[in-house]
C-alpha cells in the first residue's frame, strides 16, 4: 500500500477523475451558454435570389456511369447571415453549409445535397454577406434527374468545440426553389 507504484497509481487516478469532472463542467456550461443565446432558432439569416441551373456531365466524378452523362445542378444565391451567437469561449470553429432538401421520386423519401460550405474560425468572420455567389459544388442526384422538383435551401451549422461533442443545428431561414431543366442545343437556339 505504501510502495511507489501504488502512490503513482492513486495520484494518476485522482488527476484523471479531476480532469473528467472539469471537462464535464466545460461541456455543460458551454452548452448552457448556447441555449441562452438561442442558437437553435437563429433568425439572422436570409437566403434569396436563388438561380438554379442544370447541365449534363460525363465524368465519373459527376455521377456518370458507363460513359452515360449525368444531370448536374448548380445554383447562384445571395446569403446574409450573422453567426456570431454560435461562438463562445469553448468554440474552436464553426462549419456552415448550404443544403437543398427535396423529395425523392420513388418511395416518398427525402434527399439532401450540399451546394456550399465554409469553415469559420473566429467570431470576427462570422458575419456572411454573399451576393450572386456561385455554389461551390455541382451536385447530382442518386436518381436520374432533378428536373422540375421543388427543393428547400437551408443554412446548417456544426460547432466544433475545444472540449465536448460536435453540436449540429440550422438557422430558421429556408428558401424554396425549383430545380432547372437541362438546356439542350435546340432549347438555346
Backbone bond lengths (Angstrom), bond angles and torsions (degrees), N, CA, C in turn:
res aa  C-N    CA-C-N  psi(-1)  N-CA   C-N-CA  omega(-1)  CA-C   N-CA-C  phi
1 X - - - 1.446 - - 1.528 111.25 -
2 X 1.306 116.76 -28.96 1.447 118.55 -176.69 1.527 112.99 -106.87
3 X 1.342 116.19 18.22 1.457 116.04 178.92 1.532 110.34 -85.20
4 X 1.294 117.26 169.30 1.458 124.13 -173.87 1.535 112.24 -64.08
5 X 1.317 118.34 -40.46 1.476 122.20 -178.95 1.518 110.61 -64.10
6 X 1.315 117.76 -42.38 1.467 121.29 -179.82 1.528 110.86 -64.90
7 X 1.307 116.77 -41.61 1.469 119.90 178.50 1.535 111.52 -66.38
8 X 1.323 117.63 -41.60 1.476 121.28 177.80 1.525 110.35 -62.41
9 X 1.320 116.32 -40.49 1.465 119.96 178.89 1.529 110.71 -65.75
10 X 1.300 118.47 -41.56 1.463 121.97 179.24 1.527 110.99 -63.87
11 X 1.330 116.55 -42.45 1.472 120.26 178.97 1.531 110.86 -65.75
12 X 1.326 116.98 -44.23 1.469 119.01 -179.49 1.532 111.20 -67.03
13 X 1.323 119.20 -37.41 1.464 121.52 176.39 1.528 111.00 -62.89
14 X 1.320 116.10 -41.40 1.460 120.54 178.24 1.537 110.73 -64.89
15 X 1.339 117.20 -42.71 1.469 121.16 179.33 1.526 111.30 -64.10
16 X 1.324 117.29 -42.16 1.474 120.76 179.57 1.524 110.23 -65.66
17 X 1.318 117.43 -41.46 1.465 120.97 178.70 1.531 110.90 -63.07
18 X 1.317 117.10 -45.45 1.475 120.65 178.37 1.525 111.44 -62.54
19 X 1.320 116.98 -41.88 1.469 121.15 179.09 1.526 110.67 -63.14
20 X 1.319 117.09 -41.85 1.468 120.79 179.16 1.529 111.38 -64.75
21 X 1.324 116.37 -39.46 1.471 119.85 178.63 1.522 110.47 -66.63
22 X 1.326 117.55 -43.12 1.475 120.93 178.36 1.523 110.41 -63.50
23 X 1.326 117.92 -42.84 1.471 121.19 178.19 1.527 111.01 -61.25
24 X 1.326 117.20 -41.68 1.471 120.67 178.36 1.524 110.75 -63.45
25 X 1.325 117.65 -40.72 1.464 121.13 177.34 1.532 111.61 -64.01
26 X 1.315 116.85 -40.00 1.470 120.99 177.71 1.527 110.00 -62.61
27 X 1.332 117.29 -46.50 1.465 121.45 -179.49 1.520 110.94 -60.64
28 X 1.320 116.84 -48.67 1.470 120.99 -177.52 1.528 110.83 -64.94
29 X 1.316 117.93 -44.71 1.470 119.70 -177.80 1.530 112.13 -67.73
30 X 1.330 118.52 -38.73 1.468 119.26 178.83 1.533 110.75 -70.60
31 X 1.334 117.75 -35.81 1.472 120.87 176.26 1.532 109.63 -65.39
32 X 1.334 116.96 -40.69 1.462 121.48 177.65 1.532 110.55 -62.81
33 X 1.326 117.31 -38.87 1.460 121.00 177.76 1.534 110.85 -63.23
34 X 1.332 117.22 -40.93 1.466 120.54 176.98 1.528 110.85 -63.93
35 X 1.324 117.28 -37.08 1.464 120.86 176.48 1.525 110.46 -63.24
36 X 1.337 116.94 -43.87 1.463 120.59 178.87 1.524 111.59 -62.25
37 X 1.325 117.24 -36.33 1.465 121.63 179.26 1.526 112.23 -80.37
38 X 1.328 118.21 -2.22 1.471 125.13 177.28 1.530 112.17 52.96
39 X 1.323 116.21 49.55 1.463 119.98 -176.72 1.527 113.27 -70.60
40 X 1.338 118.25 -17.95 1.457 119.67 -179.59 1.520 112.19 -82.65
41 X 1.323 117.00 0.53 1.459 120.47 174.34 1.528 110.43 -136.58
42 X 1.332 116.44 42.43 1.470 120.64 178.20 1.525 109.63 -61.16
43 X 1.320 116.13 124.57 1.467 119.77 178.29 1.518 110.92 -117.97
44 X 1.321 116.23 30.16 1.464 121.66 -179.27 1.526 110.77 -103.39
45 X 1.332 116.34 29.20 1.460 120.79 -176.45 1.520 109.95 -124.51
46 X 1.316 114.91 142.14 1.459 121.16 175.78 1.526 108.68 -136.83
47 X 1.324 116.30 124.61 1.470 122.48 175.38 1.518 106.07 -115.65
48 X 1.321 117.08 121.93 1.466 119.25 -176.10 1.529 110.93 -147.04
49 X 1.333 114.72 177.75 1.460 122.97 175.40 1.540 111.63 51.42
50 X 1.323 116.40 48.57 1.463 121.25 -178.65 1.523 108.94 -81.13
51 X 1.337 115.91 123.79 1.459 122.41 178.61 1.524 107.86 -120.90
52 X 1.317 115.56 112.87 1.468 120.16 -177.17 1.520 110.55 -94.21
53 X 1.324 115.63 143.81 1.455 122.25 175.79 1.519 109.18 -135.80
54 X 1.316 116.06 161.08 1.472 119.95 179.66 1.518 109.17 -143.80
55 X 1.332 115.25 150.37 1.459 120.91 177.85 1.517 108.90 -150.61
56 X 1.328 115.68 167.51 1.457 121.34 175.35 1.518 107.99 -105.10
57 X 1.333 116.09 132.59 1.461 120.26 179.95 1.518 108.39 -130.05
58 X 1.334 115.82 140.95 1.452 121.43 -174.63 1.507 115.70 -102.03
59 X 1.308 118.89 6.28 1.458 121.80 -177.59 1.521 111.05 -88.29
60 X 1.321 116.67 146.20 1.467 121.42 175.96 1.520 110.49 -59.88
61 X 1.335 116.52 -30.35 1.457 121.99 178.80 1.535 111.04 -61.76
62 X 1.302 117.63 -25.69 1.461 122.26 -178.51 1.524 112.03 -106.14
63 X 1.320 117.92 21.60 1.454 121.45 173.67 1.505 116.25 92.78
64 X 1.321 118.96 -2.10 1.458 121.44 -178.81 1.525 110.34 -70.92
65 X 1.333 115.82 146.73 1.466 121.06 177.86 1.520 108.58 -133.99
66 X 1.315 115.36 141.78 1.467 122.23 176.71 1.529 112.61 53.94
67 X 1.326 116.94 36.18 1.462 120.99 177.12 1.515 114.37 76.77
68 X 1.337 118.39 -1.78 1.462 121.78 179.54 1.534 108.94 -87.15
69 X 1.324 115.87 129.41 1.459 120.46 -177.17 1.524 111.58 -67.00
70 X 1.322 115.05 151.24 1.462 122.07 -179.02 1.516 109.07 -120.35
71 X 1.317 116.42 140.92 1.458 121.70 178.48 1.524 110.15 -71.95
72 X 1.333 116.21 131.99 1.458 123.17 178.66 1.520 109.33 -122.51
73 X 1.310 115.47 148.45 1.460 121.73 -179.36 1.529 109.07 -118.78
74 X 1.325 114.95 142.65 1.464 122.10 176.64 1.524 106.54 -140.07
75 X 1.313 117.32 150.88 1.463 119.95 178.77 1.520 110.42 -132.97
76 X 1.334 114.52 161.79 1.461 123.58 165.96 1.519 105.31 -120.21
77 X 1.337 116.09 147.91 1.456 118.76 -174.58 1.522 110.65 -156.51
78 X 1.317 115.21 163.32 1.458 123.34 170.26 1.523 106.63 -110.51
79 X 1.334 116.27 136.15 1.452 120.70 -179.76 1.517 109.58 -138.31
80 X 1.318 115.43 126.13 1.462 122.42 172.45 1.520 106.66 -124.90
81 X 1.332 116.42 122.76 1.457 120.03 -177.86 1.519 110.73 -148.32
82 X 1.320 115.57 137.46 1.460 122.06 173.25 1.530 107.04 -112.10
83 X 1.321 115.72 103.84 1.463 121.70 -176.47 1.525 112.52 -104.49
84 X 1.330 117.39 17.50 1.462 120.23 -179.33 1.528 113.83 -61.45
85 X 1.358 121.04 -30.56 1.466 118.94 177.18 1.533 113.78 -63.06
86 X 1.327 118.21 -17.39 1.464 120.74 179.73 1.530 112.25 -74.41
87 X 1.317 116.60 -13.62 1.461 120.54 -177.82 1.525 110.67 -98.16
88 X 1.312 115.47 128.58 1.461 121.82 168.61 1.526 107.62 -138.64
89 X 1.301 117.72 -170.60 1.463 121.22 -174.03 1.529 113.63 -66.14
90 X 1.336 118.46 -14.83 1.463 121.42 -179.69 1.537 112.21 -104.36
91 X 1.327 119.04 4.75 1.459 121.71 -177.46 1.526 110.20 -87.42
92 X 1.314 115.76 121.87 1.470 120.98 175.85 1.524 109.85 -84.69
93 X 1.331 116.12 -50.49 1.463 121.46 177.47 1.521 108.48 -161.05
94 X 1.335 114.61 162.84 1.463 121.52 177.78 1.522 107.88 -123.23
95 X 1.307 115.03 130.19 1.468 121.88 177.06 1.524 106.40 -103.26
96 X 1.346 117.13 117.08 1.467 121.21 178.62 1.520 108.99 -111.68
97 X 1.327 116.12 146.52 1.460 120.04 -178.90 1.518 110.08 -151.24
98 X 1.326 114.10 142.70 1.460 122.57 -179.44 1.523 108.23 -98.49
99 X 1.326 116.47 118.62 1.462 120.86 -177.08 1.519 110.72 -117.45
100 X 1.316 115.10 154.90 1.462 122.06 171.78 1.519 107.15 -117.52
101 X 1.322 115.78 127.41 1.460 120.79 178.34 1.514 107.45 -113.42
102 X 1.326 115.84 134.32 1.463 120.53 -176.34 1.522 109.25 -149.43
103 X 1.334 116.84 157.15 1.465 119.35 -178.93 1.525 111.12 -73.84
104 X 1.316 115.97 144.53 1.459 121.34 173.96 1.523 109.32 -76.00
105 X 1.306 117.24 161.64 1.461 120.47 -177.93 1.518 112.97 -82.46
106 X 1.317 117.12 -32.79 1.457 119.05 -166.14 1.529 114.76 -86.51
107 X 1.299 119.48 -61.06 1.462 119.94 -168.32 1.522 114.17 -118.81
108 X 1.311 118.36 24.48 1.455 121.00 179.76 1.522 113.64 74.27
109 X 1.325 116.46 13.10 1.463 119.90 179.41 1.523 109.92 -76.60
110 X 1.321 115.30 172.71 1.455 121.34 179.53 1.528 108.94 -115.52
111 X 1.321 116.55 137.48 1.460 122.32 178.39 1.522 108.80 -112.30
112 X 1.325 116.44 152.07 1.457 121.17 178.89 1.520 108.99 -140.66
113 X 1.346 116.24 133.87 1.456 122.26 176.92 1.526 108.85 -128.40
114 X 1.334 116.25 153.20 1.465 121.96 179.38 1.517 109.27 -108.53
115 X 1.339 115.96 125.06 1.460 121.92 179.96 1.525 113.35 -96.80
116 X 1.319 117.13 -31.78 1.461 120.30 -172.11 1.524 108.57 -152.00
117 X 1.337 116.52 147.51 1.463 120.44 174.41 1.516 110.37 -149.66
118 X 1.335 114.33 164.30 1.467 120.07 179.04 1.519 108.54 -158.99
119 X 1.334 116.01 144.25 1.456 121.89 173.69 1.526 107.59 -102.10
120 X 1.328 115.81 124.43 1.466 121.89 179.87 1.524 107.11 -109.56
121 X 1.320 116.05 120.63 1.463 120.27 -173.99 1.525 114.11 -102.77
122 X 1.328 117.82 -7.92 1.468 118.52 179.03 1.528 110.05 -147.20
123 X 1.312 114.60 157.41 1.463 121.17 179.55 1.527 111.14 -63.23
124 X 1.330 116.77 -28.10 1.468 121.32 179.95 1.524 112.09 -65.08
125 X 1.324 117.63 -28.02 1.467 122.00 -178.61 1.526 112.60 -98.72
126 X 1.333 117.87 10.34 1.462 121.49 -172.26 1.526 114.26 -85.60
127 X 1.318 117.84 0.05 1.461 120.27 175.23 1.527 107.27 -102.06
128 X 1.338 115.86 114.69 1.461 121.76 -176.78 1.520 110.09 -103.74
129 X 1.316 116.48 136.53 1.456 122.33 175.05 1.533 107.87 -142.79
130 X 1.315 115.35 96.81 1.464 121.81 -178.61 1.521 108.62 -113.10
131 X 1.307 116.94 129.60 1.464 122.02 179.53 1.518 109.76 -119.74
132 X 1.322 115.82 128.65 1.471 122.89 179.57 1.535 109.93 49.63
133 X 1.312 116.00 45.21 1.462 123.07 -175.09 1.528 110.16 -85.48
134 X 1.306 116.03 131.29 1.465 121.09 177.71 1.529 109.51 -81.33
135 X 1.323 116.50 138.06 1.460 121.58 179.91 1.527 110.34 -58.00
136 X 1.302 115.85 148.54 1.455 122.00 -179.71 1.531 111.15 -75.06
137 X 1.334 116.42 -29.75 1.455 120.78 -174.99 1.527 111.26 -123.72
138 X 1.325 115.21 139.98 1.455 122.69 168.67 1.524 104.81 -92.33
139 X 1.318 117.52 126.63 1.467 120.10 -173.03 1.522 111.25 -114.65
140 X 1.318 114.95 154.49 1.453 121.23 176.01 1.516 109.01 -129.32
141 X 1.314 115.11 152.45 1.454 122.17 -176.05 1.519 110.13 -89.65
142 X 1.321 116.66 152.90 1.460 120.15 176.45 1.527 110.37 -68.97
143 X 1.315 116.15 -23.97 1.462 121.08 174.59 1.523 107.85 -90.19
144 X 1.304 117.41 -176.39 1.467 119.85 -173.97 1.521 114.85 -73.31
145 X 1.328 118.15 -29.24 1.457 118.34 -170.65 1.527 112.00 -152.33
146 X 1.334 115.80 148.69 1.462 123.31 171.37 1.531 110.76 -88.82
147 X 1.295 117.67 -17.97 1.465 125.52 -162.37 1.520 115.30 -37.71
148 X 1.333 112.96 121.73 1.455 123.77 171.71 1.529 114.35 57.53
149 X 1.309 117.28 24.17 1.464 119.36 173.50 1.521 108.70 -91.20
150 X 1.303 115.57 144.47 1.455 120.95 178.01 1.522 109.44 -84.12
151 X 1.320 115.34 142.79 1.462 121.17 -179.77 1.523 108.71 -137.85
152 X 1.313 115.06 168.10 1.447 121.47 178.97 1.525 109.48 -130.86
153 X 1.337 116.16 121.98 1.464 121.30 177.63 1.525 110.16 -83.22
154 X 1.330 115.39 138.14 1.462 121.85 178.33 1.522 108.70 -137.46
155 X 1.323 115.92 145.86 1.457 120.53 172.47 1.524 107.06 -100.43
156 X 1.319 116.34 114.49 1.456 121.68 -178.60 1.523 109.14 -109.54
157 X 1.336 116.25 159.85 1.457 120.80 -177.73 1.515 111.15 -141.62
158 X 1.343 113.73 160.11 1.449 122.46 179.75 1.529 106.52 -141.86
159 X 1.330 116.21 113.93 1.464 120.49 177.85 1.516 108.30 -87.29
160 X 1.318 115.62 126.62 1.459 121.61 176.22 1.530 107.43 -107.21
161 X 1.341 117.21 103.48 1.468 119.93 -175.63 1.529 112.35 -83.04
162 X 1.314 115.45 165.31 1.471 120.13 172.78 1.521 110.08 -67.55
163 X 1.337 116.43 -40.84 1.460 122.76 179.60 1.520 107.94 -130.85
164 X 1.330 117.46 126.87 1.453 120.99 174.85 1.514 113.08 118.54
165 X 1.323 115.04 179.39 1.472 120.34 -177.84 1.529 112.25 -78.24
166 X 1.330 116.32 162.29 1.457 121.54 174.21 1.523 109.01 -66.23
167 X 1.329 116.28 145.21 1.456 121.48 -179.10 1.525 107.61 -120.92
168 X 1.333 116.88 124.03 1.456 122.58 -176.66 1.524 110.66 -109.20
169 X 1.334 115.82 151.26 1.459 121.00 175.56 1.514 110.08 -172.93
170 X 1.320 115.36 -176.21 1.460 120.89 176.77 1.516 109.10 -146.71
171 X 1.328 115.61 157.02 1.455 120.01 176.65 1.521 108.71 -77.62
172 X 1.315 116.07 165.08 1.465 119.31 -176.46 1.528 112.81 -79.34
173 X 1.325 118.09 -11.54 1.467 121.02 -178.20 1.527 111.13 -78.74
174 X 1.313 115.84 131.01 1.459 122.17 172.27 1.528 107.63 -134.74
175 X 1.317 115.88 149.11 1.462 120.65 -179.30 1.524 109.52 -134.65
176 X 1.329 117.40 122.98 1.467 119.51 178.04 1.533 111.05 -79.73
177 X 1.316 116.43 148.08 1.462 121.94 171.80 1.517 108.28 -154.86
178 X 1.338 115.80 166.88 1.459 121.83 179.53 1.514 108.41 -116.01
179 X 1.336 116.32 133.14 1.459 120.44 177.55 1.525 109.62 -62.17
180 X 1.330 116.20 143.62 1.460 121.99 -176.78 1.526 111.68 -81.97
181 X 1.327 114.30 157.28 1.474 121.77 172.37 1.523 108.25 -79.50
182 X 1.315 116.71 149.69 1.457 121.26 174.60 1.519 107.63 -73.14
183 X 1.321 115.51 128.72 1.473 120.59 178.30 1.520 109.28 -85.31
184 X 1.308 116.67 122.69 1.462 121.04 175.31 1.525 108.36 -92.30
185 X 1.329 117.18 170.64 1.463 120.59 179.43 1.531 110.34 -61.94
186 X 1.309 116.32 -33.76 1.468 121.47 -179.89 1.530 110.04 -66.62
187 X 1.376 117.36 -38.19 1.457 121.47 179.85 1.527 112.36 -69.82
188 X 1.325 117.60 -31.72 1.459 121.53 -176.88 1.515 113.31 -76.10
189 X 1.322 116.70 -22.50 1.461 121.08 -176.29 1.513 112.59 -76.23
